[in-house]
Amino acid sequence: MTHDTIPPFAFPAVRGRKITADFDGGRLTSDGGVMLLAMAERRLGIAARLARLVPDRRDPARVTHTLADMIRARIFAIAMGYEDADDLDHLRRDPAFKLACGRLPDSGDDLCSQPTLSRLENAPRLRDVIRLTYALVDAWIDSYAKPPRSVTLDIDDTCDVVHGHQQLSLFNAHYDERCFLPIHVYDTDRSRPVAVVLRPGKTPSGVEVRGHLRRLVRRIRTRWPTTRILFRGDSHYARPEAMEWCEANGIDYVFGLAGSKPLSAKVEAAADVVRTEHAITGKAVVRGYAETRHKARSWTHERRAVARIEATTLGLDIRFIVTSLRFGTAEWLYDSLYCARGQAENLIKLHKTQLASDRTSCRSALANQMRLVLHTAAYWLMLTVRDAIPRPRDLATAEFATLRLRLLKIAARVIETASRVRLAFAAACPEAELFRSLPSALWPSAP
């Protein structure tokens, strides 16, 4: 393999010894940990799963890279921190990336380039994108060995700022930005992504929320007909259309509820007790709970509402939730059940900031949804690697950025011979012992 001739350069001397440098170290990579992602992908089979759902409309005689190979290279790059497709213009020759994608590091063909990946992102049509999105729901369902008795799904939207006039982008006055507001659904108890759907940059209506819930539940029910499902979300989702549909179809919910004068009046007695205790005791914070039956003007019947009442030096703060659940105290419903949805916001941050899923810069909305699918597939790879780490280790609960820094961004020399390929990792790798144990833990399970 030919290498460009680059003149040597120098660094300041240390203890009187001259330091010179050159790019002649051979086939080195700074991304040796991508092999762990390759093991995770083999275990999940997610690239092949997605590739089967996209019709290959290319001329077979001119195909160099299969759809599965392209998807595999793209999600490996995203997980390794290379979120832009044009990063593959350099990574396509990286020996570790080639090896992870099933190609020999020296004698194998290079991986696909940025134009090829851009065509992949823009290739799926509406039906294809819908199937790809449902494939991720199926991946979550497959992560359970058997149907669970119950699952709690957190639904939320997040601001995805755009820098142009892409399809579906709108100006949102709350964020003071032109943006998308994609909906994320997570199985928060297990940190699993369930679905990510691109949508316009405006608050979802009740009809839209009902539609998302109906389609998701219908998909889950095809595999888990008896599993009890609980949806949890903020006040965006406490829409009468959504709640009525849930009640009619045996789906439970706990949603935030915007306060109103009639609702506040119903808990005024409990609020007065909290306010009085704070004034008498002088405590920094006094908290109380109350519940009532409430019927908003747009509702067809009364529903159970719970109030969290808190008195501080800043005044009285009352927060409400509405639920279909008939059991549980007001305190448990708010503090233990509803507030647990805060973890879903952390998972969205992993998706957005550590896997850069907000790089939805394509003109087409379908291409941007395809990007969300690819970034969610990369999320699954990182999650699978983290789940393989033994629980006593600190990295078993680490964020993806920490995993990437300590397990994936590892230097290695890649040596290809006639009979084998050898990876020589850095002798000073601080996580060598853990890294050594992970390939066997990630080995695909027997069918």
C-alpha positions in Angstrom: 0.0 0.0 0.0 1.4 3.4 -0.9 1.8 6.2 1.5 2.3 9.9 0.8 5.8 11.3 1.6 5.5 13.8 4.5 8.6 15.6 5.8 9.5 14.8 9.4 8.9 17.4 12.1 10.1 18.1 15.6 8.9 18.8 19.2 10.8 20.6 22.0 13.7 18.6 23.4 13.3 16.8 26.7 16.3 16.4 29.1 18.6 17.4 26.3 17.3 14.8 23.8 15.9 15.9 20.5 12.4 14.8 19.6 11.6 14.1 16.0 8.3 12.7 14.5 7.0 11.4 11.3 3.9 9.7 10.0 5.6 6.4 9.3 4.4 4.2 12.1 2.6 1.8 9.7 -1.0 0.7 9.8 -2.1 2.3 13.0 -5.6 3.3 14.2 -6.9 5.5 17.0 -10.2 3.6 16.9 -9.3 0.1 17.9 -12.4 -0.2 20.1 -14.6 -0.2 17.0 -14.1 -4.0 17.1 -16.3 -4.1 20.2 -19.0 -2.3 18.3 -18.6 -4.9 15.5 -19.2 -7.6 18.1 -22.3 -5.8 19.4 -23.6 -5.4 15.8 -23.1 -9.1 15.1 -25.0 -9.9 18.3 -27.9 -7.6 17.4 -27.9 -8.0 13.6 -29.3 -4.5 13.4 -27.5 -3.5 10.1 -28.9 -6.5 8.2 -32.3 -6.0 9.8 -32.5 -2.4 8.5 -31.0 -3.3 5.1 -33.7 -5.8 4.4 -36.3 -3.1 4.7 -34.8 -0.8 2.1 -35.3 -1.9 -1.5 -32.0 -1.7 -3.4 -32.9 0.2 -6.5 -29.3 0.3 -7.9 -28.0 -1.5 -10.9 -26.7 -4.8 -9.5 -23.9 -4.9 -12.0 -22.5 -1.6 -10.6 -22.9 -2.3 -6.9 -19.7 -2.2 -4.9 -21.1 -1.7 -1.3 -24.2 -3.6 -0.1 -26.8 -1.7 1.9 -25.9 -3.6 5.0 -22.2 -2.7 4.6 -23.1 1.0 4.2 -25.4 1.0 7.2 -22.8 -0.8 9.3 -20.0 1.7 8.4 -22.3 4.6 9.1 -23.5 3.5 12.5 -20.0 2.5 13.6 -18.8 6.0 12.7 -21.7 7.7 14.6 -21.0 5.6 17.7 -17.3 6.4 17.5 -18.0 10.2 17.4 -17.9 10.8 13.6 -21.4 12.0 13.1 -21.0 13.5 9.7 -21.1 11.4 6.5 -18.1 13.1 5.1 -16.0 11.7 7.9 -16.1 8.4 6.0 -14.0 10.0 3.3 -11.1 9.4 5.7 -12.4 6.5 7.8 -13.0 4.4 4.7 -9.3 3.5 4.7 -8.9 3.1 8.4 -7.8 -0.5 9.1 -9.9 -1.0 12.2 -13.0 0.3 10.5 -12.4 -1.9 7.5 -11.9 -4.9 9.8 -15.0 -4.1 11.8 -17.0 -4.0 8.5 -15.7 -7.4 7.5 -12.9 -6.3 5.1 -9.2 -7.1 5.4 -7.3 -4.0 6.5 -4.7 -4.0 3.8 -5.9 -6.1 0.9 -9.6 -5.5 1.3 -11.6 -2.9 -0.6 -12.0 0.5 1.1 -15.4 1.3 2.7 -18.0 3.6 1.1 -17.5 7.3 0.7 -19.6 10.3 1.7 -21.5 10.6 -1.6 -22.5 6.9 -1.4 -23.8 7.4 2.2 -25.7 10.6 1.2 -27.4 8.6 -1.5 -28.3 5.9 1.1 -29.8 8.5 3.4 -31.9 10.0 0.6 -32.9 6.6 -1.0 -35.7 5.4 1.3 -39.3 6.4 0.4 -42.1 7.0 2.8 -43.1 3.4 3.2 -39.4 2.4 3.6 -38.9 4.9 6.3 -42.0 3.8 8.2 -40.8 0.2 8.1 -37.3 1.3 9.3 -38.8 3.1 12.2 -40.9 0.1 13.2 -37.8 -2.1 12.9 -36.4 -0.2 15.9 -39.6 -0.9 17.9 -39.1 -4.6 17.0 -35.4 -4.4 18.2 -36.7 -3.1 21.6 -39.3 -5.9 21.8 -36.6 -8.5 20.9 -34.4 -7.2 23.7 -36.8 -9.0 26.1 -36.4 -12.8 26.4 -40.1 -13.1 27.1 -43.1 -10.7 27.1 -43.0 -8.6 30.3 -46.0 -8.3 32.6 -45.8 -4.5 32.3 -43.7 -1.7 30.7 -43.5 2.0 31.4 -42.8 4.1 28.3 -41.7 7.7 28.5 -42.7 10.0 25.7 -41.2 13.4 25.2 -40.2 15.8 22.4 -36.9 17.7 22.2 -35.8 20.8 20.4 -33.7 20.0 17.3 -32.4 23.4 15.9 -32.1 23.7 12.2 -30.0 26.1 10.1 -32.0 26.3 7.0 -35.5 25.8 5.6 -35.7 22.0 5.7 -39.0 20.3 5.3 -41.0 20.3 8.6 -38.8 23.0 10.2 -40.8 25.7 11.9 -40.1 28.7 14.0 -40.9 27.9 17.7 -41.5 31.0 19.9 -40.8 29.0 23.1 -37.3 28.1 22.0 -36.8 31.2 19.8 -35.4 29.0 17.1 -36.3 27.5 13.8 -36.4 23.8 14.7 -37.9 20.3 14.6 -39.5 18.8 17.7 -38.9 15.0 17.2 -40.7 12.7 19.6 -38.6 10.2 21.6 -40.1 7.2 23.4 -37.9 5.2 25.9 -38.2 2.2 28.1 -36.5 4.2 30.8 -36.2 1.3 33.3 -33.8 -0.4 31.0 -32.5 2.7 29.1 -33.8 1.2 25.8 -34.9 3.4 22.9 -38.3 2.4 21.6 -39.1 4.9 18.8 -37.8 8.3 17.5 -40.1 10.2 15.1 -39.2 13.4 13.3 -42.0 16.0 13.4 -42.5 19.8 12.9 -41.2 22.3 15.3 -44.5 22.9 17.1 -46.3 21.4 20.1 -48.1 18.2 19.2 -51.9 18.4 19.0 -54.2 15.9 20.8 -55.0 14.2 17.5 -51.3 13.8 16.7 -50.4 12.4 20.1 -53.3 10.0 19.8 -52.0 8.8 16.4 -48.5 8.2 17.7 -49.7 6.3 20.7 -52.2 4.2 18.6 -49.6 3.2 16.1 -47.0 2.3 18.7 -49.4 0.3 20.8 -50.7 -1.5 17.8 -47.1 -2.6 16.9 -46.4 -3.7 20.5 -49.7 -5.6 20.8 -48.8 -7.8 17.7 -46.0 -9.4 19.9 -47.2 -8.7 23.5 -51.0 -8.9 23.5 -51.3 -9.1 27.3 -48.5 -6.8 28.5 -49.8 -3.8 30.6 -48.6 -0.5 29.1 -48.2 2.7 31.0 -47.3 6.0 29.1 -45.6 8.8 31.0 -45.1 12.3 29.8 -45.4 16.0 30.5 -48.4 18.3 30.0 -47.9 18.3 26.2 -49.4 14.8 26.2 -52.3 15.3 28.6 -54.6 15.9 25.7 -58.3 14.7 25.9 -58.0 12.8 22.6 -55.0 10.9 23.9 -56.4 10.2 27.3 -59.7 9.0 26.0 -58.0 6.7 23.5 -55.9 5.2 26.3 -58.9 4.7 28.5 -60.9 3.0 25.7 -58.0 0.6 24.9 -56.8 -0.4 28.4 -53.7 1.7 28.4 -52.6 3.5 31.6 -51.1 7.0 31.6 -49.5 9.5 34.0 -49.2 12.9 32.4 -48.3 16.3 33.7 -51.2 18.7 33.9 -51.2 22.5 33.5 -52.6 24.3 36.5 -55.8 26.3 36.3 -57.9 28.4 38.8 -60.6 25.8 39.2 -58.1 23.0 39.8 -56.0 25.1 42.2 -59.2 25.9 44.2 -59.8 22.2 44.7 -56.5 21.8 46.6 -56.6 25.2 48.4 -57.2 23.6 51.8 -54.1 21.4 51.5 -52.1 24.3 50.1 -53.1 26.4 53.1 -51.8 23.7 55.5 -48.4 23.6 53.7 -48.2 27.4 53.6 -49.0 27.7 57.3 -46.5 25.0 58.3 -43.8 26.8 56.4 -44.6 30.1 58.1 -44.7 28.6 61.6 -41.7 26.3 61.4 -39.4 28.4 59.3 -38.2 25.4 57.3 -36.5 26.1 54.0 -38.9 23.7 52.2 -42.3 22.2 53.2 -43.9 19.8 50.8 -47.4 18.3 50.8 -49.6 16.3 48.5 -53.3 16.2 47.6 -55.6 14.5 45.1 -58.9 15.4 43.7 -61.3 14.6 40.9 -61.2 17.1 38.1 -63.0 17.8 34.8 -61.5 20.3 32.5 -63.7 22.1 30.0 -62.5 20.0 27.1 -62.8 16.7 29.0 -65.9 14.5 28.8 -65.6 13.2 32.4 -63.7 13.6 35.6 -60.3 12.2 36.1 -57.9 11.6 39.0 -55.6 14.6 39.5 -52.7 14.7 42.0 -51.0 17.9 43.3 -47.5 18.4 44.7 -47.6 21.5 46.9 -44.3 23.1 47.9 -43.7 26.2 50.1 -40.3 27.8 50.0 -38.8 31.2 50.6 -39.7 32.0 47.0 -43.4 31.3 47.6 -45.9 28.6 46.9 -45.4 26.2 44.0 -48.1 23.7 42.9 -47.6 21.1 40.2 -50.3 18.7 38.9 -50.5 15.4 37.2 -53.4 13.4 35.8 -53.6 9.7 35.8 -55.8 6.7 34.9 -54.3 4.7 37.8 -56.7 4.0 40.6 -54.0 2.8 43.1 -51.1 4.5 44.8 -50.9 7.4 47.2 -50.6 11.0 45.9 -47.0 11.1 47.1 -46.0 7.9 45.4 -47.7 8.8 42.1 -45.9 12.1 41.9 -42.5 11.5 43.5 -41.8 7.9 42.7 -43.8 7.3 39.5 -44.1 10.6 37.6 -40.7 12.2 38.6 -38.9 9.1 37.4 -39.5 10.3 33.9 -36.6 12.7 34.4 -34.3 9.8 33.5 -35.8 9.8 30.0 -34.5 13.4 29.6 -31.0 12.1 30.3 -31.5 9.4 27.7 -32.5 12.0 25.2 -29.3 13.9 26.0 -27.3 10.8 25.3 -29.1 10.5 21.9 -28.7 14.2 21.0 -25.4 15.4 22.5 -23.3 12.2 22.7 -24.5 10.6 19.5 -25.3 13.9 17.7 -28.7 12.8 16.5 -29.6 16.5 16.0 -27.5 16.5 12.9 -30.7 16.5 10.8 -29.4 18.8 8.1 -30.8 17.1 5.1 -33.3 19.0 2.9 -35.8 16.1 2.9 -37.8 15.1 5.9 -37.5 11.4 4.9 -33.7 11.7 4.8 -33.7 13.3 8.3 -35.9 10.5 9.6 -33.5 8.0 8.1 -30.7 9.8 10.0 -32.6 9.4 13.3 -33.0 5.7 12.5 -29.2 5.4 12.0 -28.4 7.3 15.1 -30.8 5.2 17.1 -29.1 2.1 15.7 -25.8 3.5 17.0 -27.4 4.0 20.4 -28.2 0.3 20.4 -24.6 -0.6 19.7 -23.3 1.6 22.6 -26.0 0.2 24.9 -25.1 -3.4 24.0 -21.4 -2.7 24.8 -22.3 -1.1 28.1 -24.6 -3.9 29.1 -21.7 -6.4 28.5 -19.6 -4.7 31.2 -19.8 -6.4 34.6 -22.0 -4.5 37.1 -19.3 -3.9 39.7 -17.3 -1.8 37.2 -17.9 1.9 37.1 -18.2 1.9 33.3 -21.3 -0.4 33.6 -23.3 2.8 34.2 -21.1 5.3 32.3 -22.4 7.7 29.7 -21.6 7.0 26.1 -19.0 9.8 25.9 -17.1 8.1 28.8 -17.3 4.7 27.1 -16.0 6.1 23.9 -13.1 7.8 25.6 -12.0 4.8 27.7 -13.0 1.8 25.7 -13.4 2.7 22.0 -10.7 5.4 21.3 -7.9 3.0 21.8 -4.7 3.0 19.6 -3.8 -0.2 17.9 -1.4 -1.5 15.2 -3.2 -3.6 12.6 -1.0 -6.3 11.0 -2.3 -8.4 8.1 -0.4 -11.5 7.1 -1.2 -14.3 4.7 -3.0 -16.4 7.5 -4.2 -13.9 10.1 -4.9 -10.3 11.1 -3.4 -9.2 14.4 -4.4 -6.2 16.5 -1.6 -4.9 18.7 -3.2 -2.6 21.3 -1.3 -0.1 23.4 0.5 -1.8 26.3 -0.4 1.1 28.6 -4.2 0.9 27.9 -5.8 1.6 31.3 -8.8 -0.6 30.6 -6.9 -3.6 29.1 -8.3 -6.1 31.6 -11.9 -5.1 31.0 -11.4 -4.8 27.2 -10.0 -8.3 27.1 -13.1 -9.8 28.6 -15.7 -8.0 26.4 -15.4 -9.9 23.1 -16.5 -13.2 24.8 -19.3 -11.3 26.6 -20.5 -9.8 23.3 -20.2 -13.1 21.3 -23.6 -13.7 19.6 -25.8 -16.0 21.6 -26.8 -19.4 20.1 -30.1 -19.3 18.1 
